[in-house]
């Protein structure tokens, strides 16, 4: 199976219609249908079930779709990586970003890099911390911005400054006597919307404070936390920087008065893996971040 066939199959799988997939690929429908039939003959398995208005993937088709996506992503990463080697004056810097990095990336620290290397292009992939680390391990990105806590493992890390947690409150759950600070005691018994990775830390801090942790929603993205809080499902707990990058209409943000409830943005790379010249120059923009 060649990359063209993979691109065809991914388009059909994602569009769920051969007509729509053909339009996306800028080809006519009959050749695409013939290519799908050829793939099924070559692999000896049915990949899709055709319905009157859409197609559905079989289990074999779902497996093939995942593998095709992986191969196409790696192929693209390989092309970018080769393109980036040279003087570093041109090429591609592939970055993985978590949603809560928006207050730091892009930043003023990157301005000299952009000025000195205007021919370098950024290829940004977004996900949560686990997804960005997975992209690093798979070679999709060469550098990633993730947020603590995470397992360092074989990662080389540079850490930004500690950032306190913030409680983002809809009017119906507004608590705390002070206008800009709230304590764990004041959050005791209040329905909370929290990022799943913070659950263990929050449980321990609430226990030590003698407060009751009530979780209304667990999720995997700080943007989701803010959105559910804005919809009135509870008080969201997010890094304070997140309040600079999301729609805060209808929400009141207060710093959580607990020195242990802090998080840090980290710029990570695979230990021992060589960066492209452009990647090395980009990494130097964050030399002020601490290495631990």
SULVENBEL-V265794 format. One record per pair of residues at least 4 apart in sequence whose ideal C-beta (glycine too) atoms are under 6 Angstrom apart, sorted by the first residue. I is the first residue (numbers start at 1). GAP is how many residues later the second one is. If there is no record, write none. Layout:
i:I gap:GAP
i:I gap:GAP
This chain:
i:1 gap:4
i:5 gap:34
i:6 gap:62
i:6 gap:66
i:8 gap:27
i:9 gap:59
i:10 gap:58
i:11 gap:4
i:11 gap:10
i:11 gap:13
i:11 gap:14
i:12 gap:6
i:12 gap:9
i:13 gap:44
i:13 gap:52
i:15 gap:5
i:15 gap:6
i:16 gap:38
i:16 gap:39
i:17 gap:37
i:18 gap:11
i:18 gap:14
i:18 gap:15
i:19 gap:10
i:22 gap:5
i:22 gap:7
i:22 gap:10
i:27 gap:4
i:40 gap:6
i:40 gap:7
i:45 gap:15
i:46 gap:12
i:47 gap:13
i:47 gap:14
i:48 gap:7
i:48 gap:9
i:48 gap:13
i:49 gap:7
i:50 gap:5
i:57 gap:4
i:57 gap:5
i:64 gap:4
i:73 gap:67
i:77 gap:62
i:77 gap:63
i:80 gap:12
i:80 gap:14
i:80 gap:43
i:83 gap:8
i:83 gap:9
i:84 gap:7
i:84 gap:8
i:84 gap:192
i:84 gap:194
i:85 gap:191
i:88 gap:189
i:88 gap:190
i:88 gap:193
i:89 gap:28
i:90 gap:29
i:91 gap:29
i:91 gap:187
i:92 gap:29
i:92 gap:31
i:93 gap:29
i:93 gap:185
i:93 gap:186
i:93 gap:189
i:94 gap:29
i:94 gap:47
i:94 gap:48
i:95 gap:29
i:95 gap:46
i:95 gap:48
i:96 gap:29
i:96 gap:36
i:96 gap:39
i:96 gap:45
i:96 gap:48
i:97 gap:4
i:97 gap:27
i:97 gap:29
i:97 gap:48
i:98 gap:31
i:98 gap:48
i:98 gap:49
i:99 gap:122
i:99 gap:123
i:99 gap:124
i:100 gap:47
i:100 gap:122
i:100 gap:139
i:100 gap:142
i:101 gap:4
i:101 gap:44
i:101 gap:164
i:102 gap:143
i:103 gap:138
i:103 gap:141
i:103 gap:142
i:104 gap:161
i:105 gap:40
i:106 gap:4
i:109 gap:176
i:110 gap:4
i:110 gap:175
i:112 gap:4
i:113 gap:4
i:113 gap:169
i:113 gap:172
i:120 gap:158
i:125 gap:10
i:125 gap:16
i:127 gap:4
i:127 gap:5
i:128 gap:92
i:128 gap:93
i:129 gap:17
i:129 gap:18
i:129 gap:21
i:132 gap:12
i:132 gap:14
i:135 gap:5
i:135 gap:6
i:136 gap:5
i:136 gap:8
i:136 gap:134
i:142 gap:133
i:142 gap:137
i:143 gap:126
i:143 gap:136
i:144 gap:124
i:145 gap:120
i:145 gap:122
i:146 gap:4
i:146 gap:120
i:146 gap:122
i:147 gap:116
i:147 gap:118
i:148 gap:115
i:148 gap:116
i:154 gap:117
i:155 gap:113
i:156 gap:113
i:156 gap:115
i:157 gap:109
i:157 gap:111
i:158 gap:109
i:158 gap:128
i:158 gap:131
i:158 gap:133
i:159 gap:105
i:159 gap:107
i:159 gap:130
i:159 gap:131
i:160 gap:104
i:160 gap:105
i:160 gap:129
i:162 gap:100
i:162 gap:102
i:163 gap:76
i:163 gap:77
i:163 gap:78
i:163 gap:100
i:164 gap:76
i:164 gap:91
i:164 gap:98
i:165 gap:72
i:165 gap:91
i:165 gap:96
i:166 gap:72
i:166 gap:74
i:166 gap:77
i:166 gap:87
i:166 gap:89
i:167 gap:15
i:167 gap:68
i:167 gap:70
i:167 gap:87
i:167 gap:89
i:168 gap:58
i:168 gap:61
i:168 gap:68
i:168 gap:83
i:168 gap:85
i:169 gap:4
i:169 gap:5
i:169 gap:66
i:169 gap:83
i:170 gap:59
i:170 gap:62
i:172 gap:60
i:173 gap:17
i:173 gap:62
i:174 gap:78
i:175 gap:11
i:175 gap:15
i:176 gap:6
i:176 gap:10
i:176 gap:78
i:180 gap:74
i:181 gap:73
i:181 gap:74
i:181 gap:76
i:182 gap:4
i:182 gap:72
i:183 gap:74
i:184 gap:22
i:184 gap:25
i:184 gap:27
i:184 gap:74
i:185 gap:26
i:188 gap:23
i:188 gap:24
i:189 gap:23
i:189 gap:25
i:190 gap:45
i:191 gap:23
i:191 gap:25
i:191 gap:43
i:192 gap:23
i:192 gap:42
i:192 gap:43
i:193 gap:23
i:193 gap:24
i:193 gap:32
i:193 gap:35
i:193 gap:36
i:193 gap:40
i:193 gap:41
i:193 gap:43
i:194 gap:4
i:194 gap:43
i:195 gap:27
i:195 gap:30
i:196 gap:22
i:196 gap:24
i:198 gap:4
i:203 gap:10
i:205 gap:53
i:205 gap:55
i:205 gap:56
i:206 gap:5
i:206 gap:7
i:216 gap:17
i:216 gap:18
i:217 gap:11
i:217 gap:16
i:219 gap:5
i:222 gap:16
i:222 gap:20
i:223 gap:23
i:225 gap:11
i:225 gap:13
i:226 gap:10
i:226 gap:20
i:228 gap:5
i:229 gap:7
i:230 gap:20
i:230 gap:21
i:238 gap:4
i:239 gap:24
i:243 gap:5
i:243 gap:10
i:256 gap:5
i:267 gap:19
i:275 gap:4
i:275 gap:5
